């Protein structure tokens, strides 16, 4: 039986990786501990990774308020699903089109895409455009502006460029048209990069709240979880050293702004953490293969 030899470098790597794990996990565990700890006890400080006085009061304060968080949660899930699916379909179809060397508009469309990565119209022109398109207080305002992203398209196109041309040429000889090649060959072979870009899109859609503030504030049915949490967070922000009627109200409820902020952070983060492990095995492969952009 071969004897396992442990070198000094192995021990150094082990200590280094343990250190990286601790540094990575500690902030999240600290936030979780504060969110699950009694607010009065939290004010004493000294909390690390375990709550001293466990309580659900901070979460009950958030979900028991006047805001309809469950309706906002459904809207956030809906915009994330629809936005991710439509975004990945549009990005993949455009990337496949641009990967075709015989496409006559390849160069001009690629040039326009790259320009959008460096030059933006700004907030005011974007607001005026959304208003003129009639997307104010419309669900499509969550979908259409995020339908195409130049970075995502370039990453997917780079991945598709690595697929041997012989596959598509063989399919053409067998009588397949471009649409069949796209759905039957390109999509199955591009799953790693599709999963990676889908994660980008899903995280962007899930965390977005500013577009709700700008374009959908007038329709309560379009309010998202992040926007409602942002309003709660804004209400709990108390200037340092001042005592207001809000702070007195929180003290009376045995909660405080810091506890509410940590609970909101957990609520906004956990859904993405749940989804991530299912896409992680595609993530590294897709990101690495799509890293070389030409």
Buried (B, 14 or more C-beta within 10 A) or exposed (E): EEEEEEEEEEEEEEEEEEEEEEEEEEEBEBBBBBBBBBBBBBEEEEBEEEBBEEBEBBBEBBEEBEBBBEBBBEBBBBBBEBBBBBBBEBBBBBBBBBBEEEEEEBEEBBEEBEEEEEEEEEEEEBBEEBEEEEBBBBBEBBBBBBBBBBBBBBBBBBBBBEBEEEEBEEBEEEEBEBEEBBEEBBBEBBEBBBBBBBBBBBBBBBBBBEBBBBBBEEBEEBBBBBBBBBBBBEBBEBEEEEEEEEBEEBBEBBBBBBBBBBBBBBBBBEBBEEBEEEBEEBBEBBBEBBEEEE
